[in-house]
Amino acid sequence: MDSYSRAVAYLKVLLPLAALVLMSTLFLISRGVNTDAVIPFAQKEIEDRMKGQQITAPFFSGTTAQGDEIMVTASLARPGGAGSPAIASDLAAEINLADGGQITLASKTGAIHPGQDTAQFTGNVTITSADGLLVETEELNTALSGLEAESPGPVRASGAIGKLTAGNMRIGVKTEGGPVHMLFKNGVKLLYDPQKPER
């Protein structure tokens, strides 16, 4: 038997043994790896998600009979049950009026009552008009099918006219198809702050 045949015979034995050694070391090393899966969520977030169904970043858009465009968004919404309304967090609405004006609404939370055709904004409610008037209140009840809103509690407002406080406020039209007005009622106080003329 020459040296070439002898080397081939040795390799036929050594190569399979080397393969077995490599495979056994792979299995030994893999036993030391922690295979427990870690869920990339905080425990509180998991508990919140387990409490019930929810929708992330819901939105609703529509147009009134007068041509006003309404878009409502939220960061999170949970459907209502028997006798309880649907609840939303970080509720916001943008109303583009047919005459070119715009009104925006925002609040920490809100509830929708489809059976009563109403939506309720609660917690740090802000209303901003196209002319720069900023109104703040704690609760605002609005209609779902039209441009009607009312704040049952006190409101604070500031803008070009100065600062204003009132017992409550109503947003709506005086006549069908007419312009949208903000009507402040019950103990209205206005602190007029005229613009200083430039020199």
C-alpha positions in Angstrom: 0.0 0.0 0.0 1.5 3.3 -1.0 1.5 6.5 1.1 -1.3 8.1 -0.9 -3.7 5.2 -0.2 -2.6 5.1 3.4 -3.4 8.9 3.8 -6.9 8.4 2.2 -7.6 5.5 4.6 -6.6 7.6 7.7 -8.7 10.6 6.5 -11.8 8.3 6.0 -11.6 7.7 9.8 -10.4 11.0 11.1 -12.7 13.4 9.2 -16.0 11.7 10.5 -14.5 11.8 14.0 -13.6 15.5 13.7 -17.2 16.2 12.5 -18.6 14.4 15.6 -16.3 16.4 17.9 -17.5 19.7 16.4 -21.2 18.7 16.6 -20.8 17.6 20.3 -19.2 21.0 21.2 -22.0 22.9 19.5 -24.6 21.0 21.7 -22.5 21.5 24.8 -22.2 25.3 24.2 -25.9 25.7 23.4 -26.9 24.2 26.7 -25.3 27.2 28.5 -27.5 29.8 26.6 -30.5 31.2 28.4 -33.5 30.5 26.1 -36.2 32.2 28.2 -38.0 34.7 26.0 -38.3 38.2 27.4 -41.5 40.1 26.4 -40.6 43.7 25.4 -43.5 45.3 27.4 -43.7 46.8 30.8 -45.9 44.8 33.3 -48.3 47.8 33.6 -48.7 48.0 29.9 -49.5 44.3 29.7 -52.1 44.7 32.5 -53.7 47.7 30.8 -54.0 45.8 27.5 -55.5 42.8 29.3 -58.2 44.9 30.9 -60.3 45.1 27.7 -60.4 45.8 24.1 -58.9 49.0 22.8 -58.2 50.8 19.5 -54.9 52.7 19.0 -55.0 56.0 17.1 -58.7 55.9 16.1 -60.1 58.7 13.9 -63.5 59.8 12.5 -64.2 62.3 9.8 -67.3 63.6 8.2 -69.1 66.6 6.7 -72.2 68.4 8.0 -75.2 69.3 5.9 -73.8 72.8 5.6 -70.4 71.6 4.3 -68.4 71.9 7.4 -65.7 69.2 7.7 -65.1 67.5 11.0 -62.2 65.3 12.0 -61.9 63.7 15.4 -58.8 61.8 16.6 -57.6 60.2 19.8 -54.5 58.3 21.0 -56.5 55.4 22.4 -60.2 54.4 22.5 -62.0 51.7 24.5 -65.5 50.6 23.3 -68.4 51.1 25.7 -70.6 48.4 27.1 -74.2 48.2 28.2 -75.0 51.6 29.7 -71.5 52.9 29.5 -70.1 55.1 26.7 -67.0 54.6 24.6 -64.0 56.3 26.2 -61.1 58.0 24.5 -57.7 59.4 25.6 -56.1 62.6 24.2 -59.2 63.5 22.3 -58.9 66.1 19.6 -61.2 67.6 16.9 -60.6 69.9 13.9 -63.5 71.6 12.4 -63.0 73.3 9.0 -66.0 75.6 8.5 -67.6 76.0 5.1 -67.0 79.8 5.2 -63.2 79.3 5.6 -62.8 79.5 9.4 -61.5 76.8 11.7 -62.1 75.6 15.2 -59.9 73.1 17.1 -60.8 71.2 20.3 -58.6 69.1 22.5 -58.9 67.4 25.9 -57.3 64.7 28.1 -60.2 62.3 27.9 -63.6 62.1 26.3 -66.7 59.9 25.9 -69.0 59.3 23.0 -72.7 58.6 23.3 -73.9 57.6 19.8 -77.5 57.0 21.1 -77.7 60.5 22.3 -75.8 62.0 19.3 -73.3 63.6 21.7 -69.6 63.6 22.5 -68.1 64.8 25.8 -64.7 66.4 26.1 -63.4 66.4 29.7 -60.2 67.4 31.5 -58.2 70.5 30.4 -60.4 71.2 27.4 -59.0 73.8 25.0 -60.9 75.4 22.1 -59.1 77.5 19.6 -60.7 79.7 16.9 -59.3 80.9 13.6 -59.0 84.5 14.9 -56.7 83.3 17.7 -59.2 83.1 20.6 -58.2 80.4 23.1 -60.9 79.1 25.4 -60.3 76.8 28.4 -62.8 74.8 30.4 -63.1 71.4 32.1 -66.0 70.0 30.2 -67.5 70.5 26.7 -70.6 68.7 25.4 -70.8 68.5 21.6 -73.2 67.1 19.0 -72.0 64.4 16.7 -74.1 65.3 13.7 -73.7 69.1 13.6 -71.9 72.2 14.9 -73.3 72.5 18.4 -71.3 72.6 21.7 -71.9 73.8 25.2 -69.7 74.1 28.3 -71.9 73.6 31.4 -69.2 75.0 33.7 -67.0 78.2 33.8 -64.8 79.1 30.9 -61.7 81.3 30.5 -60.7 82.9 27.2 -57.9 85.0 26.0 -57.2 86.6 22.6 -56.7 89.9 20.8 -59.6 91.4 22.8 -58.1 90.6 26.1 -59.0 88.1 28.8 -62.6 86.9 29.4 -64.3 84.7 32.0 -67.9 83.5 31.9 -70.2 81.0 33.7 -70.7 78.9 30.6 -70.4 79.1 26.8 -72.2 77.9 23.7 -70.9 77.3 20.2 -73.5 77.1 17.3 -75.4 79.0 14.6 -78.1 81.5 15.3 -80.0 80.7 12.0 -79.8 77.5 9.9 -76.9 77.8 7.5 -75.6 80.9 9.2 -72.1 81.6 10.6 -70.8 79.8 13.7 -70.8 81.9 16.9 -69.3 81.6 20.4 -71.8 82.9 22.9 -70.5 83.5 26.5 -73.2 83.7 29.2 -73.7 84.0 33.0 -71.5 86.6 34.6 -69.3 87.5 31.7 -66.2 89.6 32.6 -63.9 91.1 30.0 -60.5 92.6 30.8 -59.9 94.7 27.7 -56.2 94.9 26.8 -55.8 97.2 23.7 -52.8 96.8 21.5 -50.2 99.5 22.1 -49.6 101.6 19.0 -46.2 101.3 17.4 -44.0 104.4 17.4 
